[in-house]
Each structure stands twice: as structure tokens, then as C-alpha cells.
Amino acid sequence: MSYYFPKDFLWGSACSAYQIEGAWNEGGKGMSCHDHYARLPEYAHYYEMGRPDSCSDFYHHYREDIDIMAEHGLKTFRLSFAWPRICPNGPDDVNQEAIDYYNDMLNYLLEKNIVPFMDLYHWDLPQWVLERGGATNYEFVEWFEKYARVCYAAFGDKVKYWSTVNEPNFSIFSGYYAVNGDGAGSFPPFEQDRTKAFTACHIMNLAHMRAVKAYREMGFGGKIGAVIDLFPMYPYSLSDERDIYAADRRFDFYAGKWLGPMLLGKYPEIFDDAYAQYMPENFQQEIADAYEEMDFIGDNYYGPGYARYTDATPEKFELCPDPEAGANGSWQEFVGMKVYPEGLYDILNLIHKKYHPKEIIVTENGVAFRRDEANPAVPTEIDDTRRIKYMRAHIMMLSRAIESGIPVKGYYTWAIEDTYEHGLGCNYDFGLIAINYDTMERTPRSSFKWYSEFIKANT
Ligand code: BGC
């Protein structure tokens, strides 16, 4: 069948600096929060010693990897700049070696006709930022703007797609509060403090707006947005209105704390009742004053969530299991994520109807398979027919979304190559390119070949 994708659709694949670059202490790079915590014995269980330091060593192998992308006709590659590489020791410290490195990498992408999409911050907060309070400190807004301006000035002529932040639910909020329930955060600084969590959320929103404003002021004429993990929150029971109410509130908590400010200039109502006590004073006004419209929203979609009503907390929701678990086929859970392509259509439709972004880009979507525990350096499933099935099913939902008038402009698989996963190490393979961590040999998987043919047929 035909899929009817626009000719200029962004067919891509993504990754982040921290998850593939390696070279953790080379090229003048400073410490990221993970470099720091991975070395503390009490946090070692979040990390897999050694691996995040080197990962797939993209830092040294980028030409080889970009060659493989080009051979497969990839149109665009999404990556992040490593903030601690660019500003190793403080807001005014700019590392020229990092600027040169990224310029070489970007030039090589452009030489191969691959459009770069770059994130400013994808999880690797510089340790100096964290030591000064991270995003709980209002000065974070200035540090982030300075760093953003350095990047725009250095790379603005080459990069025309920018995202300020990737999944701040994890990289900001969950440093102080587990996003999927109460309890200690699962991200540096691994604290448990709701006031800090909501304050950091607010300050990240302000920093995002400053970075968008700065980009416009510098006049490069590209597009800038933000990337959030967005997925539908389904009610446990469709016939119980209280569950529907609860699921909406859960969505407003999880996604609305970014979507509301970034797209509508206002936090959702649940912030006025359940969360106002944890927010800085005048939080609604501060957002309204700082509001800066962005060009697109990026959606990282992996699978849906479920919630139901409870009276036990002011939030009035609690997470619950999928009520139909077991009833929808056999190919379900990898890394704890339910595979549910229809959820991609539902979330794109919801964002479009409720938040009216100018454009939506699916900035991540993918599936992982576990490596053999006895042989973890060796990649799994080179002939990954399961991944092809996954990709095809999700891409079909994109086509349906576009035909129903939702402005979806691009799709990035996660990930271009096998990655380091926070909390899971290098044990789950997400890549279109398989990596052998002993030899650093790269092998394109069957899914890349399939994607390559699909891209060719649809551009
Ligand atoms: C993140 C990635 C991560 C992926 C798979 C997203 O949450 O942006 O950094 O590797 O999901 O878990």
C-alpha cells in the first residue's frame, strides 16, 4: 500500500552524546553529573562501570557511523551536544576543542547530505551545574542561555533544527522525585524533595523559553522546539468517569507540566490545586511573562500508561496496570514497555487537539532487545525482524495521523546504534547499527536495510 508521506518528511534516527560518545575525559571535556555519580560506590548500581565512559565511542568513530547512515539513505540525524564538553568548568568557560570537534562532525554530516537535528541538553548535566544547585537555582536560566548562545554562535549556520531539552521528566524532575510514583529520584542528585522537583521543573521551563528567545534574537532562521516523552494515559475503566478524570490529571502532571508552559504559556489546573504548594510563588505569572512560542514539539513515544482514580492523595490519580494485559497478543514487553502502535496515533491526535503546536516531530521511537548476559560485549539480533515489525507498525500510525490533518513533520527511530541506557547499562540493544563493545565493530542490522528501502520509496 502507499503511505502518502510528504517528500520533505524528516526520516531520521537519533541518539544522545552521553549514550554513544564515550571519550568521557578527552578533548578537554569536564565531568558530567553521571561521570561523577558513576564513580561513587553507593550509586554504582545505576551505572555499569566502564561502559558509559566509552559506550560505542562515537567520538572517535563518527565518520564511520555517518558513512553507514549515508549508505542507508538516512535523511537526518538527531544528536545532542554534551554541555560538559562545551562548558567544562563553568558558564563562561568555553572549550574550543569541543567546538572544533562538533564542527567537524556537523560538516561531515552535511557533506553526506544528512540534516543535523541537535539537542542542547540530553541528560548529561555538567557536574558544576549540579554542584551549584542544578535547576533548583534560578541562575540556571542564565547558565543555560549562555550555553545556548555559545552553541547557536558556533553551529547556527549548520544546524537548522534545535531542541532545548530532552525529556526533562528524567533529566531534571526525577533528580528529586520519581516521576512514576513517590520515592527517591532516579537521576543525579538522587534526592527526594517535591519542592525541589517542582521548582526545578519551573526553572527548566523558564530556561527553555530564554533559549528559544535567544535563538530568535540571533537570527539564524531555523526551527527550535523541545523534546518530551509524550504518551497517552488511558483510564483503567472507560465506563468510570472518575478514572477518566484521573487519567487526564495524570497526563497533566506528567506531560502538562512541560506542554502547558511551553505551548500555552500556562500550567494545567492540577498545578493550581495539588502542586501549588511545591511551586515558587507567582509561578503562573512568571511563565505567562516569559512565554516564547516554539516552532515544534518533539514526541518521544515508546508505549502508553494507565491510571485510575484514588481519594488518597490531592492528585486524585494513581498508576495502575494495563486492564487488558495479556489480551493483546504476544509481542509485548521489552524493557518494561508495552508495544502499542495505536498509542502513537492517539498521542499525536491529543497533542494536536489540546495544545495546537505548529508542528510535531516524533523524535524517538524504538524497541530494545536484551544482550546475552554471559556475553554482554556481543550485540544481539543482527537479523532483527522483530524490530522491522515494530517500526512498520508505528510508521503506519504516522501515515494515518498525517492523513487526518495532524502536522507531523518527521520521525526518528531510537537509536542509530546500540547505546548506553541509564540504569540498564549497555545491555539492551536499541540500534539500527549493532556495536560489538570489545572490538567496536559496527554492523548494520536488517532493520536499517528495511528502513533504507522504506525511506527511498517514500521520498
Ligand atoms: C530517552 C533516551 C533513552 C530512550 C530509551 C528516552 O527516554 O530520551 O535517552 O535511551 O528513551 O530508554
Residues whose N, C-alpha, C, O or C-beta is under 5 A from the ligand:
A	BS01	BGC	E167
